[in-house]
Amino acid sequence: MRSTEDEALAWAAVDALTGQLALTPKPGLPDPRDLGAPADRRDHRSLRWTAKALAPGLAAMAAAARRTGDATPGLRAELGAIGRCTEHSVRLAGGGHRGALWVLGLLVAATALAPVADAGEATATARRIAAHTDRAAPRRPSRGSAVSVRYGAAGARGEAGAGFPHVRRALAALAAARAAGATEAQARLDALLTVMSTLQDTELLHGAGPLGLRQVQAGARRVLAAGGTATQAGAAALAALDADLHARAWSPRGSAGLLAGALYLDALPISDTARARTA
């Protein structure tokens, strides 16, 4: 049986995902501007709607972690089974969010296992869960795993296996931008661009190839080098990158999912015990 705490973690994750979706302007990614474009309207509205379909599965993942009590192979197998059922439910609702489900599912399970942990400990716990093999996973490789093998990119599994380094970088970028006086939207955009600047995004590799990936990474670095989105030069560089990615139909979806993971951890209250360890 799921507890109130499990439901709260699940909805915190859904709120983080919808917060990522509401952010604008996101280069190459669906955002509220799509509501004014008839050709794209279903895309953004559907993604906001189907984000809610993740909640039951995420709550079940939290409950499984709380019941198991440790990052065991059995927990990894149960999370995989819940994840596949959740993917099916999301497809019925309209589709999307597969990458975000992988990130948020592991982080929700990790925070259910260790509710007093800080972000660094949560990602380390997620790494221990992801280190186990899900033997019931389909044998057929996914598009992301096929791209990872072809280009030698870490991919979603590699990111989890390393303890979500880009989630941690996004959290650091959020804190730095806020400390510098950026608005919350600007801080979140800077966090997204920080991820985009170095992530080997398999979605981009699939659609744009290695040269396209490097072009997107360089564009994100230009925004950050100009002072970030809070500066006039940075905002202009962001607008140029956004126009270029939309014109080429290149979408850094992997970066979006990792930003959602960072926003989830950022929103969780840090206990007095964890705060004392990081003071």
N, C-alpha and C positions, 0 to 999 in steps of 0.2 A: 504493500500500500504506500502511495506517495504521501509525504508529509507536507505541511505548510511550507517548511524550509525548502523542500525540493521544488515546489511550485514557484516560490519566490526566486530561486536561482534560474529556473527556466524562463520566467518572464523578464528577469534582468538581462538575460541573453537576448531575448526577442527585442527588448527595448534598445539594446546596443545595436542590433542589426537594423532596426527601423531608424535609429539615429544616424547610422552610416548612410542609409538610403536617402534620408532627408537632407544630407549635406550637399551644398552646391556652391560653386561649380566644380564637379568632379570630372577631371579630364578622361574622356572616353567611357564614362560610366553613367548608368541611368541616374537621374536626379529629378527634382521637382520641375525643372524647366521642360521636361518631356511632356508634362500635362498640357502644354500649349502647342504641342506638335502632334497632330492626329496620327501620323504614321507610327509614333513611338508611345502613344498614350497607354496602350494596353501593357506595354513592357513595364513601365514604372509602377503603375497602379497594381498590376498583377504581382509584382515583387513585394510591394507593401502588404498586399492581402495574404500572399502565401507565407510571409514571414511568421504570421500567427500560427500557421499549421505546424511549425517546429515545436511549439510549446509542449504538447503532450509527450513527444519523444524525448525532449531535453529533460523534462521532469522525471521521466522513467529512467534516464541515464543517471540523474542525480540520486534517485532512489536505489538503483543498482549499486552505485559506488558506496552509498551510506551503508547498505546491507552487507556488502562484501568486506569493507573496512580496510582494503589494501589494494595496491596496483598489481593484481594477480593476472595470470593468463585467463582465468575464468571471467574476470571482469572485462578484459579486453574482448573476449568472445561475446559476452552479453551486450556490450556497447555496440559491437558490430551488427548484431542481430537487430537491436533497437534502431540503429541508424538506417539499416536497409528498409525496415518497416516505415520509418519516418520519411525516407526518400519517396517511397510509394505514395504515402499520404500527401506529400507536397506536390507530387506529379498530378495527382487527382485534383488538387486545389488550383493548379495552374503552372507549377514547375518553378525551378530556380533554387538557389541557395545551397547547392551540394557542397561547395567548398566551405561556405560559412558553417554548415552543419558539422563538418569534420573538425573545424577549429573550435567552435563553441561547444560541441559535444564533449570533446576531451577536456576543455577548460571547466565546463560545468561539473563533470565527473571529478576533476582534480579538486575543485573548491568544495565539493560535497565530502570528499575524503578528508580534507584538512581545512575546515572552515576558518581557522585562525591564521592561516598562512597569508603572507604577503604575495604580491604578484610574482616575484622571483621564485618563491617556493611553489606557487601554483603551476607555473610553467615547467618547473623541474618534475613535479608530480605527473603532469600530463606527459612528459617525456618518458617516465617510467611505465606508464600505461601503454603508450604507443610502441614501446620497445618489444612488446609481445606480438606474436603472429596470430592473426585472426584466421584460424584454419578453416572456418566455414565461409570465408569470403569467396565470391565467384572467381573461378579460374581465369576467366576472360579478362585481359588487362583493360583498364579504363583508358580514356583518351589522355588523361593527365599522366598516367604511368607510362604509356607508350611514348609520349613526348619526352618525359624524363629520361627514358632509356636512350632515345634517339640523340638527344643533345647533351646528356650528362648533367641535367639540371636536378636540383634536390627535389623539387616538387612538394606537394602537400605532405607526403609521408616523411620526406627528408626534413622539412620544417618542423614537424612534430617530433621527429627523432632527435633533433638538435635542441629541443626545449623551446621552440617558437622564438628564435632570436629576433625576428622582425616584429613580433608583438612587443617584445621588450624595448626595441628601438622606437617603436611608435609611442609607447608610454613615456620614454625619455623625451621624445620630441614634444609631446603634449605638455609635459611639465616645463620644459624650457620655453616654449612659446607663451604659455600662460605667465610665467615669471617675467617675460619681456614685455608684457602688457597687451598681447594679442587678444582678440575676442575669442570666445569658445569655438566659433565656426572656423576662424583663421587657425587656431591651434590644431583643430582636427584635420584641416586641410594640410597643414605642415606635417602632421603625423602620417597622413596618407602618402604624401610626396616622399617622405623619408623612407617608407617601405618601398615605393615604386623605384626609388633611386638605386636600389641594390638587389631587389628580389629577382630571382630567375623565374619569372611568372610563366607557368606552362601554358596558360591561356594565350598570352602574348606570343609565346614561341610557336604555338599552333597556328595562330592567325597571321603573324608578321615575320616569323623566323628570327634567327639570331640577330641579324642586322636591325630589324625593327625593334626588338627588345632593347638593344643598346641605344637606339635612337630615343626610345621612351625614357630609359634610365637617364640619359644625358639631359633630356628636357626637364625631368624632375629635379635633377641637380642644379640646373640653371635657375629654377625658381628659388631653391634654397640658398644658392650662392648670392642671389640678389637681395637676400634678407628675409625671405619667406613671404607668405601671402599678405602679411600685415603692412608691407612696404609697397610703395607705388611701382617700383621696378619689379618686385616679385609678383604683384598682381598682374602686371602686363605680361610677364613671362608665363604665368599660369594661363592667361587668356589665349596666348599663342599656342601653348601646348594643348589646351582643350580643343581649340579649333582644328589643330592638326590631327589629333586622335579621332575626333568625330568625323572628319573628312575621310580618313583612311579606314574607318570602322574598326579601329584597334581598341580593345577593351582590357584593361588590367584587372580582371575580376579576382585574381588571386590576391592582389593587394587589398581589395575591398574587403574580402573575408577576414584577412588578418587585422585590418583596422577595426572591424566589428569585435574581434577577440580582445583587442586592446581596450576598446570602449567598455566592454563587459568587465574586465578586471579593474579598470579605472573607476567604475561606478560602485564596486563592492566596498563596504566599510572595512577598514583595517582595524583589527582588534587592538586593544591596549598592549597585549603581549607582543604582537607583530610590530607595532609601532615602536616599542621599546628596543627591539632587536635592530631596527634600522635607524634609530636616533643617533 
